[in-house]
Amino acid sequence: MRFRRRPRPEPYEDTSRKRAAYLRKQHLERKALPLFAAVIAERQITADEEMIHRAVRWDEAQAATRRQRAGAWHRARARLFAFDAPTRLVIRDLWRTCPYPADPSYLADLLHQIGLGRIDPHRPPWRSPQPLRPTTTPDPARFDAAFRQIGQRKIGGGPKTVPADEFLFVGNLGSGILFLTSRVRPCAPNESFHTSSNHRLRDSHVGRAGHWVEITVRGECSDADLALIERLARAADTRPILVRRASDSSTSISSSKSMIYGFHG
């Protein structure tokens, strides 16, 4: 079995810097409670006694660490021998050539992954790399099933206005990764507004003049995907919604408002 040999245990090193640090610690303890300095000094031990105690604890810690590591190797080997003989030979050959460090925790994790079927010992991922398959939702039924929120920030605001929340969503309908920026816009030019911190498109509040939601799409988005995004967004929100590509600079805010008013008509 491939393993990493541990260095031999060494005795505790007694240095002048460690003694000076310990004496400074004792001085600070007495200085922190000057009224009880004499009582604290009676309970403090000398630097020689402290170094002896540290040497004993050092040897005990070294032995405990070696026992813990040996126990981990024993448990990993017991899990290895739970496999049948042919599979065990394949796994041992795999362990000799795998990129994992020669540590019992990595061997135990490798055996665990093989037991769950996530790693095929005959075709491990580092020998037969699998192509990346992005997660897609080609025909989602809801907006939150196709896109998840990955960001949020405050925009606008001032001395007499409340800033609004701008949400960032990400998803893949099958043609590539799409980033959606959702922003609530008031219909009145001088209206102040705010939106809730909830990640949903709904439940935002605004002044009396009304408001609408603008969703900007970044990425390769076909007309069919754009229409699908708009349909899902309208199903998730009762407010007027306009979905447009970020590259479509011809759609200004004023023209967008006219389209929104068309929705009311």
N, C-alpha and C positions, 0 to 999 in steps of 0.2 A: 504494500500500500504506500502510496506517495504521502509523505507527511513532512512537516517543517520541524526540524529539531530545535528544541528550546535551548537557550544558552544555560550553561551550568550555573547553579545558584552561587552567589558571591556573598561574603559576609558584609555586614553593615559597615559603612565607611564613616569613621569618626573624624570630623574635620574641625578646625578652629572656627570656621564660619558658622557651622551648625551650633557650636557652643555659644558663640557670640549672639546668634539669633535667639537662642533659648534664654540667655541672661537678659537680653533686651525685652523679651516677652514677660519675664518675671518682673522687671522694672515697671513696665506699663501696667501690669495688673495691680501693683502696689500704688502706682500713681493715680489710677482710676478711682480708688477709694482711700484717700489719705488718712481718714479717721481710723480705718481698720488695717493700715499698712503693717503694723506689728503682727496682728493676727494672721494676715495673709502670708507674711514672711515665715512664720512658724510652720505653716503647712507646705511651703515650697521645698522641693528637694534640690540637691546640688546638681551641677551639670554632669558630674561623673555618674551619679545614680540614673539620671535621665538617659544618658548614652547607653548604659547597661540595659535599661528597659526597652529602649528603641531597638537594640541589637536582638533581644529576645523576640520582640514583636515582628521584626524583619524576617527572622528565620521561620516563624510560624506562618507569616503571610506567604512566603515563598513556597513552603510545603503545601499550604492550602491551595495555592494556585496550580501547582503541579498535580495535586490530587483531582482538582476540578477538571483540568484538561484531560487527564487520563480517563476519568469517568465519561467525559464527552466522547472520547475515542471508542471506549467500550460500548456505549449506547449506539454509536454510529455503525460499528461493526456488527452489532447484534441486529440492527435493522437491515444491514446488507445481507446477512445470512438468512433473513426471512424470505428472500427471493429464491427461486429454484436455481439449480447449479448452472445451466446454460446462461440464464439472465445474469447471474452473479459474475460470470466470467466476462460478459460484455460490459457490465458496469465497472469492473475493475480495470479493464482496458480503457474505458471511457474516462475514468478518474485519473489515469496516468497522463492523458493527453488534453484534458479539459483546461480552459483558461482560469479556473477557480483557484484561489490560494489553497495551499495544502494545510487546511485548518479543519478540525472536526465539525465546526458549525456549517461550513460550506459543503462538506460531504453529507451531513445530515439533511441539509436543504436539497441537495441534488437527489438524494434517495426519496425525499418527500415529493419532489416534483415528478419523479418517475412513477412513484406509487399513485399519484393523482392522474397520471396520463398526460401531464402538460409537457413533458420531455420524453421523446422517443429515444431510448438508448442506442438504437440502430441508426437513427438519423437525428443527431443532436443539432440544435440551431446554429452552433458555431461551425459545424461541418457543412450543413445544407441550409444556408440562410434562406428564410422565407420572404417573399415579397411583401412589402407593407400594404395592408388593405385598410384604407381609411373607413371609419364608421360613417355610413350614409343613411339617410332616411328618404328614400325616393318618393314615397307616397304617404306623407304624414297626415294624421287626422286632426292634430291640434298644433297650435303655434309652439307651445312649450315642449312638444314631442320632437319638433324639428330643430329648435334653437334653444340654447341655454345661455343664461347671462354670465358674462365673464368680466364685466367692468361697469363702473358707475362713477360719475363725477358731477359736480355742481357747476352750473353755467349761469351767467347773468347775475342779477341781483344788484343791490345798491342800498343807499341810505333808507329809501322808502319802499323798496321792493324785496321780495323773497326770491332767492335763486332757485332755479329749476334743476331737476335731476335728469341727466342724460344717461341712457342705458346702452350698453354694448352687448350684442348677442353674437353667437357664432353657431354655425351649422353647415351641413353638407347635404344638398338635395340630390347628389349624384354626379354633378358636373364639376365640382370643386368646392373648396372652402369659401363660405360667404360670411361676411361681417356686416351686421345690421346695427345701425345707430338709430335709436328711438328718442324723439324729442317732442315734448308737448309745446305747441305754439298757440298763443291767444289770437283770436280773430281781430280784436281791437288793437291798433298799433301802440297805444299807450297803456295797455292793460298789464298789470303785474300778476304773476302766477307762481304757483309752486306745485310740486308733485310729491307723492308719498315715496317713502324709501322701499316700498314693496317692489319686487322684481317684475311683477305683472304689468301689462300694458294698461290695465284699467285702474280704477281707484285713485286717479289723480284729480286734483281740484284746481279751479281757476275762477276768475271773476265772472261777472254776470254776462259779459258779452259773448261768452262761449269760447271754445277752443277746439283744436284738432291735433292730430298726431302725425308727425312726419317721420317716415322710416327711410333712411338712406342705406343703400346696399352697395357694398364694395366687394369686388371679385367678379369672376366670369359668371354672369347671370343671364340666362336666356329670357325671351319674352314669356315663355310658359312658366318658368320658375318665378319670374317677377309677378305674374298674375296669381300664382299659387301662394306666394308670400302675402300678397294683399288680401287674398281670400281668407287665409288663416288668421291674419291680424284682425280683420273685421269680425271674424267669428269670435275672437277673444276679447273684443272691445266694442262698446256701443257708440263710441265717438267716431266722427269722420276721420278717415285714415288715408294718407297719400303715401305711396311707396314709389321711390324713384332710384335710379342708379346714381352713384356719386359722380360718375363721369359725365352725366347729363347736366352740364352747366347751363343749358338753355332754359331749364325750368327754374325760374326765379321765385322768390317768396310771393310776389304780387300775383303772378300767374298761378301759383299753387293755391292761393286763396280763392281765385276765381273758380278753379276746379273743385275746391272744397264746397264753395257755395252751390256749385252745380250738384253736389251730392245731396244738399238739402232740398233742391228743387224737385 
